[in-house]
């Protein structure tokens, strides 16, 4: 089941996505993710996907990302596999949605794409065991962990490089029934494939990540975990179009623009 947030007639709404048709539901995204039967919220109102503005599927208090979490990416970089996840945070102000612009900061000389599967938390998650983690996961989305690589190289920590406004495109929807352990993940830059891997190559799977992170910080409903990127990371330029695809979810598309 695919859920998305959108704006139509000047009003923010929640809907069920089926191909290119949206059926409006009378509840918030978090209520939908926690509902025992989503069909009780369905209405007769429908919209064409092309006629609405797609919003980020959630408004997270934080986006928690993981560095170096694909075996093939570690091999590409000739790096040892980490013994535990390396995590960092993107602020809520970095979040933007499908078909929105990613702004290239004038202070940066290299802005890179990083295709990622995103975990969406549906209820407060604290000190959770990996065997119970699925009870706290509402579904999965797509994330582009945009990074000012020159700032990352310069700074000891990664906050500045990862936190510019629009550096966390998320969307277009949340898939509630995805198997996160074996899905193709890829990225196209101006229609050319740059990243192509599979979530089965993750070093730490989604449930292990939820356990690890929830023992560090409390994850709030609507928070998103970025699960690391595949090999093939590289730079984007002003005027580029970037598309991240995760099998079973869809395509997150954004445009690189100057201020």
Beta strands, then each sheet from edge to edge (+ up, - down):
strand 1: 2-8
strand 2: 11-18
strand 3: 21-25
strand 4: 42-48
strand 5: 53-55
strand 6: 62-67
strand 7: 86-91
strand 8: 95-96
strand 9: 101-103
strand 10: 111-113
strand 11: 115-121
strand 12: 137-145
strand 13: 147-148
strand 14: 168-175
strand 15: 184-189
strand 16: 192-198
strand 17: 224-226
strand 18: 234-236
strand 19: 241-246
strand 20: 250-257
sheet 1: 4+ 3- 2+ 1- 5+
sheet 2: 4+ 3- 2+ 1- 14+ 8+
sheet 3: 4+ 3- 2+ 1- 14+ 12- 11+ 17- 6- 7+
sheet 4: 9+ 20+ 19- 15+ 16-
sheet 5: 13+ 10- 18+
end
